[in-house]
Amino acid sequence: MRYTELRPDPQLLKPNYGGFKLSLDTVPVLRTELPPAQRPHRVRPNAHRQYSYLHARLFGLQNHLVRDPWASADGACLYYVDVSGTVQRVQYRPSAGRLSPSCPVYRFTLPSTTATTDTSDPYNVSLVFASERLCLLADGHGTISVLQTGDRNTTTATTPWVAESVRSADPGEDANRLLPAAGSVLLDARLIQPPDGSGQQQLLHCIALQVDQLPAKPSETVLHWFTLELESGPAGGGGGGGGCWTVRSSCQLRSAGYPRYCTLDHDCTGLLVASDKPFTFTEDTEYPITEPDRSEEPANGPEPAMMLDGSAGLSWSQTMVDIRICCSKQDGTSWQLATGETAFQLTANGKLVLTGTQLFAATSGTPSTHETDTTLELVLEKAEKETVWPRLYEGGPEETIVAGPDADLPPAPDLEAMLEECDYGDGGEGSEEQYFTLERLDRRLHRVTDRASLGSQPPLFAMRLQPAAPAAIVVRHHVDACVWQPATEATGTDTGAWNLRHEGTLHTFGYVQASKRQQKYLAASPDLGYATICESERMVSIYRLNYGGGGGAVLRRRHGPQVSVGQQHLIFLEDTTEILGVCCESEAIVLLLEDALVTLQLTIEE
């Protein structure tokens, strides 16, 4: 496993950014009423069976206004599903300064909510765009359709979408065994085009999410990863339809946590997931899940099985800069430490106990040792300082808490100031402290190949910077929020590419986000010119990051460097209905309400 430290580009940080000043400039609010038949479709969780924390996140935070990432630059194309089962398209054109009238592009039959059983509860409808001409639709009851949209940049508003046929695998195969049996929510989809002349068919990879409510234990999050293959007809990504998609394979991943970020990597050989609890492959119809042969693996490959546990003489503690591993010599145990170019190896009585690749995160340099007659102590320097490890390694001993005046603890806060709610972290799991990691799970190897520690703060949100690339992840870095884009090119390695590139920074947005007690949607414009926080109803906060003469100001200081500041706009909507979706464009913010579409004009052309 490779460990990655998220080191922001200093050129994209602004240490002298002074936050946001409240702007009194008027932001025009344009409201478009929706007739009853065109209001957004909404399903609420079943209070008797869908009541877990995982269900609350899934139903409460789904964005029902979907942006087409392949839309042309002359206007944003947005889609939502109304109560009649119609996919409605609306478009914002900067030249007109307002939304175009909604236009139906596809109509399907919404299953009746009364038809649900005790084991099958509906989910909300979800849309995902897989290419310039393909879209996937999940009706929330177990049916996932592949829609041929045509060229969405050139087709007229009256051109309807066409559902392409999806065929299950042959009866003798079990490729469709792990497909979502009931309702699910689509998270990502990607069309893989084969090289010209290779004779291979196009592959459509899809990720769907379910919450499995278990009677005897806590609920689990289930990720379904299934692959569709185009059998015949014109190319699904560039033709005019007529093909048939066949289920080629499927696999399943489970976790006790919730994915705050989930996307396919650039070539669909791995899955990038950020969560507080690890995801593991449980079943796979194409690549059998087997225990790896440890004897033939290289030294820097998967970790060897542990021979000892915490009760057998191994304990550990940590400071903000290093890790201390204490090895007891009682009962005649003899410890040996061997250091190499990539990692160290710790053995006891000739048996391998621990290697550097097993640790929760990366360390720098070689470990130093302090040996006495009763113990051998290893001191390892953390590669990423000021972070707290939740565990030494998977399944390892509990941390030994070090107390006393010599303990290296974080700087004490102002003890006279009252603690605020944001000081307690996310709070999704009660008082339990959470630790988040970003991991790449390889489809063939069924294991984590790369990991980056995110600390105790969850990812803020995800955004699509490039249409055919994996979604970017926005992570808090001190007071800022850094935008990281996963690699879009292969690196030539067997386990796929892993490269997180710092694309931009939302200055001091991490600080203002942490201070918000109520927040539902977080989003930013594609050019990273502003960020917004939407509450469940009425309240929208806009933070313009552009400083200088355009969108901000400079505080004049008599001494020291000048401090740049941005603008904060507070918008209070007259409508008290719930906000069900948000889409950010460079010129405007579009909100989907229960009975209207609202446009917040940020740029007015003269």
C-alpha positions in Angstrom: 0.0 0.0 0.0 1.2 3.5 -0.9 0.6 6.4 1.4 0.1 9.9 0.1 0.4 13.1 2.0 -1.8 15.9 0.7 0.6 18.8 0.4 -1.0 21.9 -1.0 0.8 23.9 -3.7 2.1 27.1 -1.9 1.4 29.1 -5.1 -2.3 28.3 -4.7 -2.4 29.4 -1.0 -2.9 33.0 0.2 -1.6 33.5 3.7 -2.6 37.1 3.8 -6.2 36.5 2.9 -8.3 38.2 5.6 -11.7 36.5 5.2 -14.9 38.0 3.9 -16.6 41.3 4.4 -20.4 41.4 4.4 -21.5 43.0 1.1 -24.6 45.1 0.9 -24.8 44.9 -2.9 -28.1 43.5 -4.2 -28.1 40.0 -5.7 -31.1 39.8 -8.1 -33.3 36.8 -7.2 -35.5 35.5 -10.1 -38.2 33.1 -9.3 -39.8 30.7 -11.8 -43.0 29.0 -10.5 -43.5 25.4 -11.3 -47.0 24.1 -12.0 -48.1 21.2 -9.8 -47.4 18.6 -12.6 -43.8 19.8 -13.0 -42.7 20.0 -9.3 -39.8 17.8 -8.3 -40.4 14.2 -7.3 -39.4 13.5 -3.7 -39.5 10.4 -1.7 -39.1 10.5 2.1 -37.7 7.6 4.1 -39.9 5.0 5.6 -40.1 5.9 9.3 -40.5 2.2 10.3 -37.5 0.8 8.4 -35.3 3.6 7.0 -34.5 5.5 10.2 -30.7 5.0 10.6 -28.1 7.7 10.4 -27.1 6.3 7.0 -30.6 6.7 5.7 -30.8 10.2 7.0 -27.7 11.3 5.1 -28.8 9.5 1.9 -32.3 10.9 1.8 -31.6 14.3 3.3 -28.5 15.4 1.3 -29.2 14.1 -2.2 -29.0 16.9 -4.8 -32.1 16.6 -7.0 -30.8 19.2 -9.5 -28.3 17.5 -11.8 -25.8 19.5 -13.9 -24.7 18.1 -17.3 -20.9 18.2 -17.1 -20.7 18.0 -20.9 -22.8 21.1 -21.4 -21.4 23.8 -23.8 -19.9 27.0 -22.5 -22.9 29.1 -23.7 -25.2 27.9 -21.0 -25.7 25.4 -18.2 -28.0 22.5 -18.7 -29.8 21.3 -15.6 -32.1 18.3 -15.1 -34.5 17.1 -12.5 -37.4 14.6 -12.4 -40.9 15.8 -11.7 -43.8 14.1 -9.9 -45.2 12.7 -13.2 -42.0 10.8 -14.0 -40.7 13.2 -16.6 -37.0 14.3 -16.8 -37.2 18.1 -17.2 -34.4 20.2 -18.7 -33.8 23.8 -17.9 -31.0 26.0 -19.2 -29.4 29.1 -17.9 -28.0 31.4 -20.6 -25.8 34.3 -19.4 -26.8 36.4 -22.4 -30.5 36.3 -21.4 -29.8 36.4 -17.7 -32.5 34.0 -16.8 -33.6 30.3 -17.1 -35.2 29.0 -20.2 -38.7 27.3 -19.8 -38.5 23.7 -18.7 -38.5 21.2 -21.5 -39.4 17.4 -21.1 -36.8 15.1 -22.6 -37.8 11.7 -21.3 -40.8 10.2 -19.6 -41.0 7.0 -17.6 -43.5 5.4 -15.3 -42.9 6.0 -11.7 -43.8 2.8 -9.7 -46.5 3.3 -7.1 -45.2 3.8 -3.6 -48.1 1.5 -2.3 -46.5 -1.4 -4.2 -43.5 -1.6 -1.8 -43.1 -4.6 0.4 -41.7 -5.0 3.9 -38.2 -5.6 2.4 -38.3 -3.1 -0.4 -38.6 0.6 0.3 -38.2 3.2 -2.5 -35.4 5.6 -2.9 -35.3 8.9 -4.7 -34.8 9.0 -8.5 -31.2 9.7 -9.5 -29.5 10.7 -12.7 -25.9 10.3 -13.8 -24.3 11.4 -17.1 -21.8 8.8 -18.4 -20.7 10.4 -21.6 -21.8 13.1 -24.2 -24.6 10.9 -25.4 -25.4 8.5 -22.5 -27.3 9.0 -19.2 -28.3 6.5 -16.5 -31.5 6.8 -14.6 -32.5 4.8 -11.5 -36.2 5.0 -10.6 -35.6 4.3 -6.9 -37.4 0.9 -7.1 -34.7 -1.3 -8.6 -34.8 -0.4 -12.3 -31.7 1.3 -13.8 -32.1 2.5 -17.5 -29.5 3.5 -20.0 -30.7 6.5 -22.0 -29.5 7.5 -25.4 -29.6 11.3 -25.3 -28.0 12.2 -28.6 -25.7 15.2 -28.7 -27.0 17.3 -25.9 -25.1 20.4 -27.1 -26.6 20.4 -30.6 -30.0 18.7 -30.4 -33.1 20.9 -30.2 -35.2 21.1 -27.1 -37.8 18.9 -28.6 -35.5 15.9 -29.2 -36.5 13.2 -26.8 -34.2 10.7 -25.1 -34.5 7.0 -26.0 -34.1 4.1 -23.5 -31.7 1.5 -24.7 -32.3 -2.1 -23.8 -30.4 -3.7 -21.0 -30.2 -7.5 -21.0 -29.3 -9.7 -18.0 -26.5 -12.2 -18.2 -27.1 -15.7 -19.5 -29.0 -18.0 -17.1 -25.8 -20.0 -16.6 -23.9 -16.9 -15.5 -24.2 -14.9 -12.3 -23.0 -11.5 -13.6 -26.3 -9.9 -12.6 -26.5 -11.6 -9.2 -25.0 -8.6 -7.3 -27.1 -5.9 -9.1 -29.2 -3.8 -6.8 -32.3 -5.9 -6.1 -34.3 -3.0 -4.8 -34.1 0.8 -4.8 -30.7 2.5 -5.1 -29.1 5.8 -5.8 -26.6 6.3 -8.6 -23.3 7.9 -7.6 -21.1 7.7 -10.7 -20.9 6.2 -14.2 -18.3 6.2 -16.9 -18.2 5.0 -20.5 -14.9 3.3 -21.5 -14.1 3.5 -25.2 -11.9 0.7 -26.5 -8.9 1.6 -28.8 -9.8 1.7 -32.5 -9.3 -1.6 -34.2 -9.0 -3.6 -31.0 -12.3 -5.5 -31.6 -13.4 -4.8 -28.0 -16.8 -3.5 -27.1 -17.6 -0.4 -25.1 -18.0 -0.8 -21.3 -20.3 1.2 -19.1 -19.2 1.2 -15.4 -21.8 2.2 -12.8 -21.8 2.7 -9.1 -25.0 2.5 -7.1 -25.5 2.9 -3.4 -27.9 1.2 -1.0 -28.3 1.1 2.8 -28.9 -2.3 4.1 -31.1 -2.2 7.2 -30.2 -5.3 9.3 -32.4 -6.5 12.1 -29.7 -7.8 14.5 -26.8 -5.4 13.9 -26.2 -1.8 12.7 -27.1 -0.7 9.2 -24.5 -1.0 6.4 -23.7 0.9 3.3 -23.6 -1.3 0.2 -21.9 -0.1 -3.0 -22.8 -2.0 -6.2 -20.3 -1.8 -9.0 -21.6 -3.3 -12.2 -20.3 -3.2 -15.7 -22.5 -3.2 -18.9 -21.1 -4.3 -22.3 -22.5 -3.0 -25.6 -23.4 -6.0 -27.7 -24.4 -4.6 -31.1 -25.6 -1.5 -32.8 -23.8 1.9 -33.2 -21.4 3.1 -30.6 -23.3 4.1 -27.5 -21.0 7.0 -27.0 -21.0 8.3 -30.5 -23.7 6.6 -32.5 -27.4 7.1 -32.8 -28.7 4.3 -30.5 -30.0 0.9 -31.3 -27.4 -1.0 -29.2 -28.1 -3.6 -26.5 -26.3 -3.5 -23.2 -25.6 -6.8 -21.4 -24.6 -7.1 -17.8 -21.0 -8.3 -17.9 -20.0 -8.4 -14.3 -20.8 -7.0 -10.9 -19.3 -6.7 -7.4 -20.2 -5.5 -4.0 -18.5 -3.5 -1.3 -19.7 -3.0 2.3 -19.0 -0.6 5.1 -20.4 0.5 8.4 -19.7 4.1 7.4 -21.1 6.4 4.7 -19.1 7.5 1.6 -18.6 11.2 1.7 -16.9 11.0 -1.7 -17.1 8.2 -4.2 -16.0 8.1 -7.8 -14.5 5.8 -10.4 -10.9 6.4 -11.2 -9.8 7.5 -14.7 -9.8 4.0 -16.3 -12.4 2.3 -14.1 -9.9 -0.1 -12.6 -10.4 1.2 -9.1 -12.8 3.1 -6.9 -11.9 6.2 -4.9 -13.8 6.4 -1.6 -13.5 8.8 1.3 -15.2 7.6 4.5 -14.8 7.2 8.3 -15.1 3.4 8.1 -13.2 1.2 5.5 -15.0 -0.3 2.6 -14.2 -4.0 1.7 -15.0 -6.2 -1.3 -17.5 -8.9 -0.2 -18.4 -10.5 -3.5 -17.3 -10.3 -7.2 -18.7 -12.2 -10.2 -15.7 -11.6 -12.5 -12.6 -11.7 -10.2 -12.9 -14.3 -7.4 -12.1 -12.9 -4.0 -9.3 -15.1 -2.6 -6.8 -14.8 0.2 -3.5 -13.7 -1.3 -0.4 -16.0 -1.3 1.8 -14.2 1.2 4.9 -16.3 0.4 5.3 -15.0 -3.1 4.6 -11.3 -2.5 7.4 -8.8 -2.6 8.6 -7.0 0.4 6.6 -3.8 -0.4 3.4 -5.8 -1.3 0.5 -6.7 0.9 1.2 -7.0 4.6 2.1 -10.3 6.3 -0.3 -11.8 8.8 0.3 -10.6 12.3 1.9 -13.1 14.7 1.3 -11.1 17.9 -1.2 -8.7 19.3 -1.2 -6.0 22.0 -1.5 -8.6 24.8 1.7 -10.4 23.5 4.0 -7.5 24.3 3.3 -4.8 21.7 2.0 -1.4 22.7 2.1 2.1 21.2 1.5 5.8 21.8 1.7 8.9 19.8 2.4 12.6 19.8 1.6 15.2 17.2 4.9 14.5 15.4 5.9 10.9 16.1 4.8 7.3 16.9 6.3 5.3 19.8 6.1 1.5 19.7 7.1 -0.4 22.8 8.1 -4.0 22.6 8.2 -5.9 25.9 11.0 -8.5 26.5 9.1 -10.4 29.1 8.7 -14.2 28.8 12.0 -14.4 27.1 10.9 -12.6 23.9 13.8 -11.4 21.8 13.1 -8.5 19.3 15.1 -7.7 16.2 14.7 -4.6 13.9 15.8 -4.6 10.3 15.6 -1.5 8.2 15.5 -1.3 4.4 15.1 1.2 1.7 11.3 1.1 1.6 10.2 0.0 5.1 11.4 -1.6 8.3 10.7 -5.2 9.6 10.2 -6.0 13.3 10.6 -9.7 14.3 10.1 -11.5 17.6 12.0 -14.8 18.2 12.5 -15.0 14.4 8.9 -14.5 13.5 7.7 -11.4 11.5 5.5 -9.2 13.6 5.3 -5.8 11.9 6.4 -4.0 8.8 6.4 -0.4 7.9 3.8 -1.0 5.1 1.2 -2.1 7.7 1.1 1.2 9.5 -2.0 3.4 9.3 -0.1 6.2 7.6 3.3 7.0 6.2 6.4 7.7 8.3 9.6 9.5 7.3 13.1 8.2 7.7 14.2 5.1 9.6 13.0 4.4 13.1 15.2 5.2 16.1 15.5 2.7 18.9 15.9 3.0 22.7 16.6 -0.4 24.4 16.6 -1.4 28.0 16.7 -4.7 29.8 12.9 -5.0 29.7 11.7 -3.1 26.5 12.7 -2.1 23.0 11.2 1.2 22.0 10.9 2.3 18.4 10.3 6.0 17.5 9.0 6.8 14.1 8.5 10.3 12.7 5.1 11.0 11.1 5.3 12.1 7.5 2.2 14.3 8.0 2.6 16.3 11.2 -0.2 17.6 13.5 -2.4 14.5 12.7 -3.8 11.9 15.0 -3.7 8.2 14.1 -6.9 6.3 15.1 -4.9 3.0 15.1 -1.4 1.7 14.6 -2.5 -0.8 12.0 -5.7 -2.7 11.1 -6.6 -5.0 14.0 -3.7 -3.8 16.1 -3.6 -3.0 19.9 -5.3 0.0 21.4 -3.3 3.2 21.9 -1.7 3.7 25.3 -2.6 7.3 26.3 0.4 9.2 27.6 -0.3 11.7 30.4 1.8 14.0 32.4 3.8 17.2 31.9 6.0 15.8 29.2 3.2 14.7 26.9 3.3 16.4 23.5 -0.3 17.7 23.2 -1.9 20.2 20.9 -1.7 23.9 21.9 -4.3 24.7 24.6 -7.2 26.8 23.3 -8.5 29.9 25.0 -9.9 28.3 28.2 -12.0 31.3 29.0 -13.9 31.1 25.7 -16.9 28.8 25.4 -16.7 25.9 23.1 -18.8 26.1 19.9 -20.5 23.3 18.1 -18.0 23.4 15.3 -15.3 22.5 17.8 -16.7 19.0 18.2 -16.3 18.0 14.5 -19.0 16.4 12.3 -20.9 14.8 15.1 -22.6 12.3 12.8 -21.9 9.4 15.1 -22.6 11.0 18.4 -19.6 11.6 20.6 -17.4 9.1 18.9 -14.4 10.7 17.4 -14.1 10.1 13.6 -11.1 9.7 11.3 -11.5 10.0 7.6 -9.3 8.5 4.9 -9.3 8.7 1.1 -8.6 5.3 -0.4 -8.3 3.7 -3.8 -9.7 0.2 -3.9 -8.5 -1.9 -6.8 -11.1 -4.1 -8.6 -8.8 -6.9 -9.5 -6.8 -7.1 -6.3 -9.8 -6.4 -4.0 -7.7 -4.3 -1.6 -6.6 -0.8 -0.9 -3.6 0.2 -3.0 -3.3 3.9 -2.0 -4.4 5.8 1.0 -4.3 9.5 2.1 -5.2 10.6 5.6 -7.8 13.3 5.9 -7.7 13.6 9.7 -10.8 14.2 11.8 -12.5 16.4 9.2 -14.6 14.9 6.5 -14.4 16.0 2.9 -16.5 19.2 2.4 -18.0 18.2 -1.0 -17.2 16.9 -4.4 -17.3 18.8 -7.7 -16.8 18.0 -11.4 -14.0 20.1 -13.0 -13.7 18.0 -16.2 -16.5 16.1 -17.8 -14.7 12.8 -18.4 -12.4 12.9 -15.4 -13.1 11.6 -11.8 -14.8 14.1 -9.5 -12.6 16.4 -7.6 -12.6 16.3 -3.8 -12.6 19.4 -1.6 -10.8 18.9 1.7 -10.3 21.4 4.5 -6.7 22.5 5.0 -6.4 24.6 8.2 -8.8 27.5 7.5 -8.8 27.0 3.7 -10.5 24.4 1.5 -8.3 22.8 -1.1 -9.6 21.3 -4.3 -7.8 18.0 -5.3 -8.2 16.5 -8.7 -7.4 12.7 -9.1 -5.2 11.7 -11.9 -6.6 11.6 -15.4 -3.7 9.7 -17.0 -2.3 6.3 -16.5 1.0 6.0 -14.8 2.0 2.6 -16.2 1.6 0.7 -12.9 -0.2 -2.5 -12.5 -2.5 -1.1 -9.8 -3.6 2.0 -11.6 -2.8 5.6 -11.3 -2.9 7.5 -8.0 -2.0 11.2 -8.3 -3.9 13.9 -6.5 -3.2 17.4 -8.0 -4.0 20.6 -6.1 -6.2 22.5 -8.6 -7.3 25.5 -6.5 -8.1 26.9 -3.1 -11.3 28.3 -1.6 -9.6 30.7 0.8 -10.8 30.6 4.4 -13.9 28.6 3.3 -13.0 25.8 5.7 -13.3 28.2 8.6 -16.6 29.7 7.7 -18.0 26.3 6.8 -17.1 24.9 10.3 -18.9 27.8 12.0 -22.2 27.2 10.2 -24.6 25.3 12.5 -27.1 24.5 9.7 -25.9 23.5 6.3 -27.3 21.2 3.7 -25.5 21.8 0.4 -22.0 23.0 -0.2 -20.9 23.9 -3.7 -18.6 26.1 -5.7 -18.5 27.5 -9.2 -16.5 25.7 -11.9 -13.9 28.5 -12.0 -13.6 28.4 -8.2 -14.6 32.1 -8.1 -17.0 31.6 -5.2 -18.5 29.0 -2.9 -21.9 28.7 -1.4 -23.6 27.2 1.6 -27.3 26.4 1.4 -29.4 25.6 4.4 -32.5 23.4 4.3 -34.7 26.4 3.6 -34.6 30.1 2.9 -30.9 30.9 3.8 -28.1 30.9 1.2 -24.6 32.2 1.9 -22.4 33.2 -1.0 -18.6 33.7 -0.5 -16.9 35.5 -3.4 -13.2 34.8 -3.4 -12.1 37.2 -6.1 -10.1 40.0 -4.5 -8.9 43.2 -6.0 -11.0 45.5 -8.1 -13.4 42.8 -9.3 -14.9 40.9 -6.5 -13.2 42.0 -3.3 -11.1 44.6 -1.6 -7.7 45.1 0.0 -7.4 46.3 3.6 -4.8 49.0 3.8 -2.4 48.5 6.7 0.1 50.9 8.0 2.6 48.2 8.7 3.0 44.7 7.3 1.6 43.1 4.1 -1.7 44.1 2.7 -4.6 41.8 3.5 -7.0 40.8 0.8 -10.6 40.1 1.6 -13.6 38.7 -0.2 -17.3 39.4 -0.2 -20.0 37.6 1.6 -23.7 37.8 0.5 -26.5 36.6 2.6 -29.7 35.7 0.7 -33.0 35.2 2.4 -35.6 33.6 0.2 -39.2 34.6 0.7 -40.3 31.0 0.1 -40.2 28.7 3.1 -40.3 25.4 1.2 -37.3 23.1 1.3 -34.3 23.5 -1.0 -34.0 20.2 -2.9 -31.0 21.0 -5.2 -28.4 23.5 -6.1 -26.2 24.1 -9.1 -23.4 26.7 -9.3 -22.3 28.4 -12.5 -19.8 31.2 -12.9 -22.6 33.7 -13.5 -25.5 32.4 -11.3 -26.7 30.0 -8.7 -29.8 27.9 -9.5 -31.9 26.5 -6.7 -34.5 23.8 -6.9 -37.3 24.3 -4.4 -40.4 22.2 -3.8 -42.5 24.5 -6.0 -40.1 26.8 -7.9 -36.8 27.3 -9.5 -34.8 30.3 -8.1 -31.9 32.0 -9.9 -29.4 34.1 -8.0 -27.7 36.4 -10.5 -24.1 37.0 -9.6 -23.0 38.7 -12.9 -25.3 41.0 -14.7 -24.3 41.8 -18.3 -24.8 45.4 -19.4 
